[in-house]
């Protein structure tokens, strides 16, 4: 949760940070890009290092690094240094989420594992929506932008205490350093960094009109292909790509990326609309985030309990969640220039129910075909896709709304030219352009909602193609019961 809030709140409050420090809009945008790049770079390799150095040791080091940098960042007034430190902080926090999933698969037996996955799912449903309210607290209510960075320090202390008390002390497995795919890592790190630059800066720099974006995207994809090739043939890879041959993993990874795009309909779209059309600050936009975030404290576990019922098919729960999200998008697509946050309540309520149904069910269907020894491989894969899917979604939605806004502006301008002479009191040119700009933004946002609704509905046939997974046993096996067929938890140390 600390890692998710550190990312999202930092992005939402970036305007206040750069205003306080006197940075320009274009230059300061690289602060968010650097942090996101660090996160994506760390995720495929985090589980390997956690096993090698021990989960406890790796987690404490990363939490301490993240918290120490959070304390220092508000005092940094040099932009290049700030970008560099946020990159390092992105790496440290980017390791935490894969370690979380790996720990859930390693330590939690089947009869409670779904509840752990439900908590993990809150990194995608709770944190991004709570972040809107937190950003408003620091920039508007308290009016101290430094808390944008300091907010994670208390969470880091709690996390460090729990990990230090709850996880065993394990020795460093030094032989693993001689076995790792270091060539692949040397190729993969710049590949992921370049892809992040392309996706995060593409809309601002107009994609292939920018030599930087063209180079970053093409070079990143070539290096990514080379990295995956080395992983495929290496005897001790960071990511075991062969396990993607299982239907639920292959389809599940595709669905996960698409779902992350669809989930932007509950956070990015309404926040952008209220900010651009109604000139809302983060504190005024916060209610739409809280409507989705607060129910996740109980809904995730309720969905987990539902999936433990033998008569429940997780695929149908997943499909139902997507249907609710699509319905929410269609409801929000009726917006006009007079909407404020209250008009989004119905759509956001549907999102609050649909998101945990989709995310928790998807995680259950994917992880149920994974053996405990494969936990590190799947946690790295899923979380790399999580970071990639979020970036891709923001880029796609931003580009789509930009293109549609230009289209609607041209259509409205042509229509105004046709009827302008027949109006008794034609508006002034400046007033007319302001009206067209506002309406084009409203129409493009409505188009984006409809597109995401269609995408959610198109995902349902893919969901139904997943292999049915029966519900796990609700109770732990008794001491007299036979030893389950699942490989022992300790086998993760050799994964």
C-alpha positions as CSV (number, residue, x, y, z in Angstrom):
1,X,0.0,0.0,0.0
2,X,2.9,2.3,0.8
3,X,4.4,1.8,-2.6
4,X,1.1,2.4,-4.4
5,X,0.3,5.6,-2.6
6,X,3.9,6.8,-3.0
7,X,3.5,6.6,-6.8
8,X,-0.1,7.8,-7.2
9,X,-0.1,10.7,-4.7
10,X,3.3,11.9,-6.1
11,X,1.8,12.0,-9.6
12,X,-1.4,13.8,-8.5
13,X,0.3,16.4,-6.5
14,X,3.2,17.0,-8.9
15,X,1.8,20.4,-10.0
16,X,2.0,21.7,-6.4
17,X,5.5,20.2,-5.9
18,X,6.8,21.9,-9.0
19,X,5.1,25.1,-8.1
20,X,6.7,25.1,-4.7
21,X,10.1,24.4,-6.1
22,X,9.8,26.5,-9.2
23,X,10.2,23.8,-11.8
24,X,8.7,24.0,-15.3
25,X,5.8,21.8,-16.4
26,X,7.8,19.8,-19.1
27,X,10.9,19.4,-17.0
28,X,9.0,18.3,-13.9
29,X,7.1,15.6,-15.8
30,X,10.3,13.6,-15.7
31,X,10.0,13.2,-11.9
32,X,6.9,10.9,-12.4
33,X,8.6,9.1,-15.3
34,X,11.7,8.4,-13.3
35,X,9.7,6.9,-10.4
36,X,7.6,4.7,-12.8
37,X,10.7,3.5,-14.6
38,X,12.3,2.5,-11.4
39,X,9.2,0.5,-10.4
40,X,8.9,-1.3,-13.7
41,X,12.6,-2.1,-13.7
42,X,12.6,-3.6,-10.2
43,X,9.5,-5.8,-10.6
44,X,10.8,-8.7,-12.8
45,X,13.9,-9.2,-10.6
46,X,12.5,-8.5,-7.1
47,X,11.4,-12.0,-6.3
48,X,14.8,-13.5,-7.3
49,X,16.7,-11.1,-5.0
50,X,14.2,-11.7,-2.2
51,X,14.8,-15.5,-2.3
52,X,18.6,-15.0,-2.6
53,X,19.0,-12.4,0.1
54,X,15.9,-13.7,2.1
55,X,12.5,-12.1,2.0
56,X,12.9,-10.5,5.4
57,X,16.3,-8.9,4.7
58,X,15.3,-7.7,1.2
59,X,12.0,-6.2,2.3
60,X,13.6,-4.4,5.3
61,X,16.3,-2.9,3.1
62,X,13.9,-1.7,0.5
63,X,11.4,-0.2,3.0
64,X,14.3,1.6,4.8
65,X,15.6,3.0,1.5
66,X,12.2,4.2,0.4
67,X,11.5,5.8,3.8
68,X,14.9,7.5,4.0
69,X,14.5,9.0,0.6
70,X,11.0,10.2,1.5
71,X,12.5,12.1,4.4
72,X,15.1,13.8,2.2
73,X,13.1,14.5,-1.0
74,X,11.3,17.7,0.2
75,X,14.7,19.3,0.8
76,X,16.0,18.7,-2.7
77,X,15.8,21.8,-4.8
78,X,17.9,20.6,-7.8
79,X,15.6,19.0,-10.5
80,X,18.2,16.5,-11.8
81,X,18.9,15.3,-8.3
82,X,15.2,15.0,-7.5
83,X,14.6,12.9,-10.7
84,X,17.5,10.7,-9.7
85,X,16.3,10.1,-6.2
86,X,12.8,9.4,-7.3
87,X,14.2,6.8,-9.7
88,X,16.0,5.1,-6.8
89,X,12.9,5.3,-4.7
90,X,10.9,3.8,-7.5
91,X,13.3,0.9,-7.6
92,X,13.0,0.3,-3.8
93,X,9.2,0.6,-3.7
94,X,8.9,-1.4,-6.9
95,X,10.4,-4.5,-5.2
96,X,7.8,-4.5,-2.4
97,X,4.7,-5.4,-4.4
98,X,6.1,-8.5,-6.1
99,X,7.5,-9.6,-2.7
100,X,4.0,-9.2,-1.3
101,X,2.5,-11.5,-3.8
102,X,5.3,-14.0,-3.5
103,X,4.9,-14.0,0.3
104,X,1.1,-14.7,-0.1
105,X,1.8,-17.7,-2.3
106,X,4.7,-18.9,-0.1
107,X,3.3,-18.5,3.5
108,X,-0.5,-18.7,3.1
109,X,-2.1,-22.1,2.8
110,X,-5.0,-22.6,0.3
111,X,-7.7,-22.2,2.9
112,X,-6.8,-18.6,3.6
113,X,-4.7,-17.7,0.5
114,X,-7.6,-16.0,-1.2
115,X,-7.9,-13.5,1.6
116,X,-4.2,-12.6,1.1
117,X,-4.8,-12.2,-2.6
118,X,-7.8,-10.0,-1.8
119,X,-5.5,-7.7,0.2
120,X,-3.0,-7.7,-2.7
121,X,-5.8,-6.7,-5.0
122,X,-6.3,-3.6,-3.0
123,X,-3.1,-2.2,-4.5
124,X,-5.1,-1.9,-7.7
125,X,-8.5,-1.0,-6.3
126,X,-8.0,0.8,-3.0
127,X,-4.7,2.7,-3.2
128,X,-5.2,4.6,-6.6
129,X,-8.6,5.9,-5.4
130,X,-7.6,6.7,-1.9
131,X,-4.6,8.7,-3.3
132,X,-6.9,11.4,-4.7
133,X,-8.1,12.2,-1.1
134,X,-4.6,12.0,0.3
135,X,-3.3,14.4,-2.4
136,X,-6.0,16.8,-1.5
137,X,-5.2,16.6,2.2
138,X,-1.5,17.4,1.7
139,X,-2.0,20.2,-0.9
140,X,-5.3,21.8,0.1
141,X,-6.3,20.9,3.7
142,X,-2.9,20.9,5.4
143,X,-1.3,23.0,2.6
144,X,2.1,21.4,3.1
145,X,3.3,19.7,-0.1
146,X,6.1,18.0,1.8
147,X,3.7,15.5,3.2
148,X,3.3,14.2,-0.4
149,X,6.6,12.4,0.3
150,X,6.6,12.2,4.1
151,X,3.2,10.4,4.2
152,X,4.8,7.0,3.6
153,X,7.2,7.2,6.6
154,X,4.6,6.0,9.2
155,X,3.5,3.2,6.9
156,X,7.1,2.2,6.3
157,X,7.7,2.0,10.1
158,X,4.6,-0.3,10.6
159,X,5.6,-2.4,7.6
160,X,9.2,-2.8,8.9
161,X,8.0,-3.7,12.4
162,X,5.6,-6.4,11.1
163,X,8.1,-7.9,8.7
164,X,10.9,-7.9,11.3
165,X,8.7,-9.6,13.8
166,X,6.8,-11.9,11.5
167,X,9.4,-13.3,9.0
168,X,12.2,-15.7,9.9
169,X,15.9,-14.8,9.6
170,X,17.4,-16.7,6.7
171,X,20.9,-17.0,5.3
172,X,22.0,-15.4,2.1
173,X,22.1,-18.0,-0.7
174,X,25.4,-16.9,-2.3
175,X,25.5,-19.8,-4.9
176,X,22.6,-18.3,-6.7
177,X,24.6,-15.3,-7.7
178,X,26.7,-17.5,-10.0
179,X,23.6,-19.0,-11.6
180,X,21.6,-15.9,-12.5
181,X,21.0,-14.5,-15.9
182,X,23.1,-11.4,-15.5
183,X,23.3,-10.8,-19.3
184,X,19.5,-10.8,-19.5
185,X,19.3,-8.4,-16.6
186,X,21.8,-6.1,-18.3
187,X,19.6,-6.1,-21.4
188,X,16.2,-6.0,-19.6
189,X,16.9,-3.0,-17.3
190,X,17.5,-0.5,-20.2
191,X,14.6,-2.1,-22.2
192,X,12.1,-1.5,-19.4
193,X,13.5,2.0,-18.8
194,X,13.2,3.0,-22.5
195,X,9.6,1.6,-22.8
196,X,8.6,3.6,-19.7
197,X,10.0,6.8,-21.2
198,X,8.1,6.1,-24.5
199,X,4.7,5.4,-22.8
200,X,4.9,8.0,-20.1
201,X,6.1,10.9,-22.3
202,X,4.6,9.8,-25.6
203,X,1.4,11.9,-25.4
204,X,3.2,15.0,-24.3
205,X,5.9,14.7,-27.0
206,X,3.4,13.6,-29.7
207,X,4.8,10.1,-30.1
208,X,6.6,9.5,-33.4
209,X,6.9,13.3,-34.0
210,X,9.6,13.1,-31.3
211,X,12.9,11.5,-32.1
212,X,13.3,10.7,-28.4
213,X,10.1,8.7,-28.2
214,X,10.7,7.0,-31.6
215,X,14.2,5.8,-30.4
216,X,13.0,4.9,-26.9
217,X,10.1,2.8,-28.2
218,X,11.9,1.0,-31.0
219,X,15.1,0.4,-29.0
220,X,13.1,-0.6,-25.9
221,X,11.1,-3.2,-27.9
222,X,14.2,-4.7,-29.5
223,X,16.0,-5.0,-26.2
224,X,12.9,-6.4,-24.5
225,X,12.7,-9.1,-27.2
226,X,16.4,-9.9,-26.6
227,X,15.9,-10.0,-22.9
228,X,12.9,-12.4,-23.1
229,X,14.9,-14.6,-25.5
230,X,17.7,-14.9,-22.9
231,X,15.2,-15.7,-20.2
232,X,13.6,-18.5,-22.4
233,X,16.9,-20.3,-22.8
234,X,18.6,-19.6,-19.5
235,X,18.6,-22.5,-17.0
236,X,18.0,-20.1,-14.0
237,X,15.9,-17.2,-15.4
238,X,14.4,-14.4,-13.4
239,X,11.1,-15.0,-15.3
240,X,10.1,-18.5,-16.3
241,X,8.3,-17.8,-19.6
242,X,7.5,-21.5,-20.2
243,X,4.8,-21.4,-17.5
244,X,2.8,-19.0,-19.8
245,X,1.9,-22.1,-21.9
246,X,-0.9,-22.8,-19.4
247,X,-4.2,-21.4,-20.6
248,X,-5.1,-19.5,-17.4
249,X,-1.7,-17.9,-17.2
250,X,-1.5,-16.9,-20.9
251,X,-5.1,-15.6,-21.1
252,X,-4.9,-14.3,-17.5
253,X,-1.9,-12.1,-18.3
254,X,-3.7,-10.6,-21.4
255,X,-6.8,-10.0,-19.3
256,X,-4.8,-8.4,-16.5
257,X,-3.3,-5.8,-18.8
258,X,-6.7,-5.1,-20.4
259,X,-8.3,-4.9,-17.0
260,X,-5.8,-2.3,-15.8
261,X,-6.8,-0.2,-18.8
262,X,-10.5,-0.6,-18.0
263,X,-10.0,0.3,-14.3
264,X,-8.9,3.8,-15.4
265,X,-12.6,4.5,-16.0
266,X,-13.0,4.7,-12.2
267,X,-10.1,6.9,-11.4
268,X,-8.4,8.7,-14.3
269,X,-11.4,9.7,-16.4
270,X,-13.6,11.3,-13.7
271,X,-10.6,13.0,-12.1
272,X,-9.5,14.5,-15.4
273,X,-13.0,15.6,-16.3
274,X,-13.6,17.4,-13.0
275,X,-10.2,19.0,-13.1
276,X,-10.4,20.2,-16.7
277,X,-14.2,21.1,-16.9
278,X,-15.0,22.1,-13.3
279,X,-11.5,23.2,-12.3
280,X,-11.6,21.0,-9.3
281,X,-8.7,20.6,-7.0
282,X,-7.7,17.2,-5.6
283,X,-9.7,17.8,-2.4
284,X,-12.8,18.5,-4.3
285,X,-12.4,15.5,-6.5
286,X,-11.7,13.2,-3.5
287,X,-15.3,12.0,-3.0
288,X,-15.3,10.1,-6.3
289,X,-12.2,8.2,-5.2
290,X,-13.4,7.5,-1.7
291,X,-16.7,6.0,-3.1
292,X,-14.6,3.3,-4.8
293,X,-11.8,3.1,-2.2
294,X,-13.5,2.7,1.2
295,X,-15.8,-0.3,0.3
296,X,-12.6,-2.2,-0.8
297,X,-11.7,-2.6,2.9
298,X,-14.5,-5.2,3.1
299,X,-15.5,-6.1,-0.4
300,X,-12.3,-7.8,-1.3
301,X,-12.6,-10.3,1.6
302,X,-16.3,-10.8,0.8
303,X,-15.4,-11.7,-2.8
304,X,-12.8,-14.1,-1.4
305,X,-15.4,-15.7,0.8
306,X,-17.7,-16.0,-2.2
307,X,-15.0,-17.8,-4.2
308,X,-14.6,-20.3,-1.4
309,X,-18.1,-21.6,-2.1
310,X,-18.1,-24.9,-4.0
311,X,-21.1,-23.8,-6.2
312,X,-19.4,-20.6,-7.3
313,X,-17.6,-20.4,-10.6
314,X,-14.8,-17.7,-10.4
315,X,-15.1,-17.1,-14.1
316,X,-18.7,-16.0,-13.7
317,X,-17.8,-13.7,-10.8
318,X,-15.0,-12.2,-13.0
319,X,-17.5,-11.7,-15.9
320,X,-20.1,-10.2,-13.6
321,X,-17.5,-7.7,-12.3
322,X,-16.6,-6.7,-15.8
323,X,-20.3,-6.3,-16.6
324,X,-20.7,-3.9,-13.6
325,X,-17.7,-1.9,-14.7
326,X,-19.1,-1.7,-18.3
327,X,-22.5,-0.5,-16.9
328,X,-20.6,2.1,-14.8
329,X,-18.9,3.4,-17.9
330,X,-22.1,3.6,-19.9
331,X,-23.8,5.5,-17.0
332,X,-20.8,7.9,-16.8
333,X,-20.8,8.4,-20.6
334,X,-24.1,10.4,-20.2
335,X,-22.1,13.3,-18.6
336,X,-22.4,16.9,-19.7
337,X,-20.7,20.1,-18.9
338,X,-22.8,20.6,-15.8
339,X,-21.8,17.4,-14.0
340,X,-20.0,17.6,-10.7
341,X,-18.9,14.8,-8.4
342,X,-22.4,14.1,-7.2
343,X,-23.5,13.0,-10.7
344,X,-20.7,10.4,-10.7
345,X,-22.0,8.6,-7.5
346,X,-24.0,5.9,-9.3
347,X,-21.2,5.1,-11.7
348,X,-18.5,5.0,-9.0
349,X,-20.7,2.8,-6.8
350,X,-20.9,0.3,-9.6
351,X,-17.2,0.5,-9.9
352,X,-16.8,-0.2,-6.2
353,X,-18.6,-3.5,-6.6
354,X,-17.3,-4.5,-10.0
355,X,-13.6,-3.9,-9.4
356,X,-13.0,-6.4,-6.5
357,X,-15.1,-9.0,-8.3
358,X,-13.0,-8.8,-11.3
359,X,-9.5,-8.4,-9.7
360,X,-9.8,-11.0,-7.0
361,X,-11.4,-13.6,-9.3
362,X,-8.7,-13.0,-11.9
363,X,-5.9,-13.5,-9.3
364,X,-7.5,-16.7,-8.1
365,X,-7.8,-18.1,-11.6
366,X,-4.2,-17.2,-12.5
367,X,-2.4,-18.2,-9.3
368,X,-4.4,-21.5,-8.8
369,X,-2.4,-23.1,-11.7
370,X,0.9,-22.1,-10.1
371,X,2.9,-24.5,-7.9
372,X,4.5,-22.9,-4.8
373,X,8.0,-23.3,-6.3
374,X,6.8,-21.2,-9.2
375,X,5.6,-18.3,-7.0
376,X,8.6,-16.1,-7.6
377,X,8.3,-16.4,-11.3
378,X,4.6,-15.6,-11.5
379,X,4.9,-12.7,-9.0
380,X,7.5,-11.1,-11.1
381,X,5.5,-11.6,-14.3
382,X,2.2,-10.4,-12.9
383,X,3.6,-7.3,-11.3
384,X,5.7,-6.3,-14.3
385,X,2.5,-6.6,-16.3
386,X,0.7,-4.5,-13.6
387,X,3.2,-1.6,-13.9
388,X,3.2,-1.9,-17.7
389,X,-0.6,-2.2,-18.0
390,X,-1.1,0.9,-15.9
391,X,1.3,3.0,-18.0
392,X,-0.1,1.6,-21.2
393,X,-3.7,2.4,-20.0
394,X,-2.8,6.0,-19.2
395,X,-1.1,6.5,-22.5
396,X,-3.9,4.9,-24.5
397,X,-6.7,6.7,-22.7
398,X,-4.9,10.1,-22.9
399,X,-4.1,9.7,-26.6
400,X,-7.7,8.5,-27.3
401,X,-9.2,11.5,-25.6
402,X,-6.7,13.9,-27.3
403,X,-7.6,12.6,-30.7
404,X,-11.4,12.6,-30.1
405,X,-11.2,16.1,-28.6
406,X,-9.6,17.4,-31.8
407,X,-12.2,15.6,-33.9
408,X,-15.1,17.1,-31.9
409,X,-13.5,20.6,-31.9
410,X,-13.3,20.5,-35.7
411,X,-16.9,19.3,-36.0
412,X,-18.2,21.9,-33.6
413,X,-16.2,24.7,-35.3
414,X,-17.6,23.7,-38.7
415,X,-21.1,23.6,-37.3
416,X,-20.7,27.0,-35.7
417,X,-19.5,28.4,-39.0
418,X,-22.6,27.1,-40.8
419,X,-25.1,28.5,-38.3
420,X,-23.2,31.5,-37.0
421,X,-24.7,34.0,-39.5
422,X,-28.2,32.9,-38.7
423,X,-27.9,33.7,-35.0
424,X,-29.3,37.0,-33.8
425,X,-26.4,37.5,-31.4
426,X,-23.4,35.4,-32.3
427,X,-20.8,34.9,-29.5
428,X,-17.5,36.6,-29.6
429,X,-14.7,34.5,-31.2
430,X,-12.9,34.1,-27.9
431,X,-16.1,33.0,-26.2
432,X,-16.9,30.7,-29.0
433,X,-13.5,29.0,-28.8
434,X,-13.9,28.6,-25.1
435,X,-17.3,26.9,-25.5
436,X,-16.0,24.6,-28.2
437,X,-13.0,23.6,-26.1
438,X,-15.2,22.8,-23.2
439,X,-17.7,20.7,-25.2
440,X,-15.0,18.9,-27.1
441,X,-13.5,17.8,-23.8
442,X,-16.9,16.6,-22.5
443,X,-17.6,14.7,-25.7
444,X,-14.1,13.1,-25.8
445,X,-14.5,12.0,-22.2
446,X,-17.9,10.4,-23.0
447,X,-16.3,8.6,-26.0
448,X,-13.5,7.3,-23.7
449,X,-16.1,5.9,-21.3
450,X,-18.0,4.2,-24.1
451,X,-14.7,2.7,-25.5
452,X,-13.8,1.3,-22.1
453,X,-17.3,-0.1,-21.7
454,X,-16.9,-1.9,-25.0
455,X,-13.5,-3.2,-24.0
456,X,-14.9,-4.5,-20.7
457,X,-17.6,-6.4,-22.5
458,X,-15.2,-7.8,-25.1
459,X,-13.1,-9.2,-22.3
460,X,-16.0,-11.4,-21.0
461,X,-15.7,-14.1,-23.8
462,X,-12.0,-14.4,-23.0
463,X,-12.8,-14.8,-19.3
464,X,-15.2,-17.6,-20.1
465,X,-12.4,-19.3,-22.0
466,X,-10.3,-19.7,-18.8
467,X,-10.1,-23.1,-17.3
468,X,-12.6,-23.7,-14.4
469,X,-10.8,-23.9,-11.1
470,X,-12.8,-25.5,-8.2
471,X,-13.0,-23.6,-4.9
472,X,-10.2,-24.5,-2.4
473,X,-11.1,-26.1,0.9
474,X,-12.3,-23.7,3.5
475,X,-10.5,-25.4,6.4
476,X,-6.9,-26.4,6.9
477,X,-6.2,-30.1,6.8
478,X,-6.2,-31.8,10.2
479,X,-2.9,-33.3,11.5
480,X,-4.3,-36.7,10.8
481,X,-5.1,-35.9,7.2
482,X,-2.9,-37.1,4.4
483,X,-0.2,-34.7,3.3
484,X,-1.5,-32.6,0.4
485,X,-0.1,-33.0,-3.1
486,X,0.9,-29.4,-3.2
487,X,4.7,-29.0,-3.0
488,X,6.0,-27.8,0.4
489,X,6.4,-24.1,1.1
490,X,10.1,-24.5,1.7
491,X,10.6,-25.4,-2.0
492,X,10.4,-21.7,-2.8
493,X,13.9,-21.4,-1.5
494,X,15.1,-23.4,-4.5
495,X,12.8,-21.7,-7.0
